[in-house]
Amino acid sequence: MDNTVLIDSGLVVLAIVAGWRLTSLWYRNRSTAIKRFPLLLVNVAALWGLFNWLTHIIAVLAVNIERMLAGTFVYTFHFYSMLLMGITFTALSTFQLSRIRLMSRGKYYVHGQLMLVSWSIILLSLPIFPLNPIGLLPVLSSAIILLTIAATRSQWKPAAFQVRSRKIVSA
């Protein structure tokens, strides 16, 4: 892939645009007191990781299809492991995004699952960093999600459990 900077920049823009649209949709349907910006931040972070893993799979397949067409393809453990890594992290990122959606709808019981999958992504992808600096991308996206959820913890709880004002409003 010759245009990696262009593709990476496009993925950031795509994640921001898709995160904005997804946040608008989920913000209207939320059952929590979550503000728009924290929801946007976790959505963009999750989508950024997801889109990068999807393009990783496409890139691995494209390179090996070119090798097949040239007649130089050899099924190796490297090809298998790169494809398996992409599929695994895509599944984890998709699960992470689904837990964010459920939490925005007031299902706070999935908080532990979101924390577990985010920490799993960090622990599984951190050893990739010495081989390729792009290995920090899933670590960064999961860290953004963990920090945002921790900083806005009370906003993610269902509206029914929020402390209500005792002010009486006349009709």
C-alpha positions in Angstrom: 0.0 0.0 0.0 1.6 3.2 -1.2 -0.9 5.7 0.1 -0.9 4.7 3.8 -0.8 8.3 5.1 -3.8 9.2 2.8 -5.7 6.1 3.9 -5.0 6.7 7.6 -6.1 10.3 7.4 -9.2 9.2 5.5 -10.0 6.7 8.3 -9.7 9.4 10.9 -12.1 11.6 9.0 -14.4 8.7 8.4 -14.4 7.8 12.1 -15.2 11.4 13.1 -18.0 11.7 10.5 -19.5 8.2 11.4 -19.0 8.9 15.1 -20.9 12.2 14.7 -23.8 10.5 12.9 -23.9 7.6 15.4 -23.7 10.0 18.3 -26.6 12.0 17.0 -28.7 8.8 16.6 -27.8 7.4 20.0 -28.1 10.7 21.8 -31.7 11.1 20.7 -32.4 7.5 21.8 -30.4 7.5 25.1 -31.9 6.6 28.4 -29.0 8.2 30.4 -27.9 11.6 31.3 -24.8 11.3 29.1 -23.7 14.5 27.4 -23.1 14.6 23.7 -19.4 15.2 23.8 -18.4 12.1 25.9 -20.6 10.0 23.8 -19.0 11.4 20.6 -15.6 10.8 22.1 -16.1 7.1 22.9 -17.9 6.5 19.5 -15.1 8.1 17.5 -12.5 6.1 19.4 -14.3 2.8 19.0 -15.0 3.5 15.3 -11.4 4.6 14.7 -10.2 1.2 16.0 -12.9 -0.7 14.1 -12.2 1.0 10.8 -8.5 0.5 11.1 -8.9 -3.2 11.7 -11.3 -3.6 8.8 -8.8 -1.9 6.5 -6.1 -4.1 7.9 -8.0 -7.2 6.8 -8.6 -5.6 3.4 -4.9 -4.8 3.0 -3.8 -8.3 4.0 -6.2 -9.8 1.5 -5.3 -7.4 -1.3 -1.6 -8.0 -0.9 -2.1 -11.8 -1.0 -4.6 -11.6 -3.9 -1.9 -9.7 -5.8 0.5 -12.5 -5.0 -2.0 -15.1 -6.1 -2.4 -13.4 -9.4 1.3 -13.1 -9.9 1.7 -16.8 -9.0 3.9 -16.2 -6.0 1.4 -16.8 -3.2 2.4 -19.2 -0.5 0.1 -19.9 2.4 2.3 -19.1 5.4 1.8 -18.6 9.1 2.5 -14.9 8.6 -0.5 -14.5 6.3 -2.7 -16.6 8.6 -1.7 -14.7 11.7 -2.2 -11.3 10.2 -5.6 -12.2 8.9 -6.6 -13.9 12.3 -5.3 -10.8 14.2 -7.4 -8.5 12.0 -10.6 -10.6 12.4 -10.1 -11.0 16.1 -9.6 -7.3 16.8 -12.5 -6.4 14.4 -14.7 -8.7 16.5 -13.5 -7.2 19.8 -13.9 -3.6 18.4 -17.4 -4.4 17.3 -18.3 -5.9 20.7 -16.8 -2.8 22.3 -19.0 -0.5 20.2 -22.1 -2.6 21.0 -21.4 -2.3 24.7 -21.2 1.5 24.3 -24.5 1.5 22.6 -26.1 -0.5 25.4 -24.6 1.7 28.0 -26.0 4.8 26.3 -29.4 3.2 26.4 -29.2 2.9 30.2 -28.0 -0.7 30.4 -25.3 0.0 32.9 -24.8 -3.7 33.7 -22.6 -4.0 30.6 -20.1 -1.6 32.1 -17.9 -4.5 33.3 -18.0 -6.1 29.8 -16.9 -2.8 28.2 -14.1 -2.5 30.7 -13.0 -6.1 30.1 -13.0 -5.9 26.3 -11.2 -2.5 26.4 -8.5 -3.9 28.7 -8.3 -7.0 26.6 -7.7 -5.0 23.4 -5.0 -3.0 25.2 -3.2 -6.1 26.6 -3.4 -8.0 23.3 -2.3 -5.2 21.1 0.4 -3.7 23.3 3.0 -6.3 22.2 2.4 -5.3 18.6 4.0 -1.8 19.2 7.7 -2.9 19.1 7.0 -4.5 15.7 4.9 -1.7 14.2 4.2 1.7 15.8 0.6 1.6 14.5 0.1 -1.1 17.1 -0.5 1.7 19.6 -3.7 2.7 17.8 -6.0 0.2 19.5 -4.3 0.9 22.8 -5.0 4.6 22.3 -8.6 4.1 21.2 -9.3 1.8 24.2 -7.6 4.1 26.6 -9.7 7.0 25.4 -12.8 5.0 25.9 -11.7 3.9 29.4 -10.7 7.4 30.5 -13.9 8.9 29.1 -16.1 6.4 30.8 -14.3 6.8 34.1 -14.5 10.6 33.9 -18.2 10.6 33.2 -19.2 7.5 35.1 -22.3 9.0 36.8 -23.7 10.2 33.4 -23.9 6.6 32.0 -26.2 5.3 34.7 -29.9 5.1 33.8 -32.0 8.3 34.2 -34.2 6.5 36.7 -31.2 6.2 39.1 -30.2 9.9 38.8 -30.7 12.2 41.7 -33.7 14.3 40.9 -34.2 17.9 41.9 -36.7 18.5 44.7 -37.8 21.8 43.1 -41.6 22.0 42.5 -42.6 23.3 39.2 -46.1 24.7 38.9 -48.2 23.9 35.9 
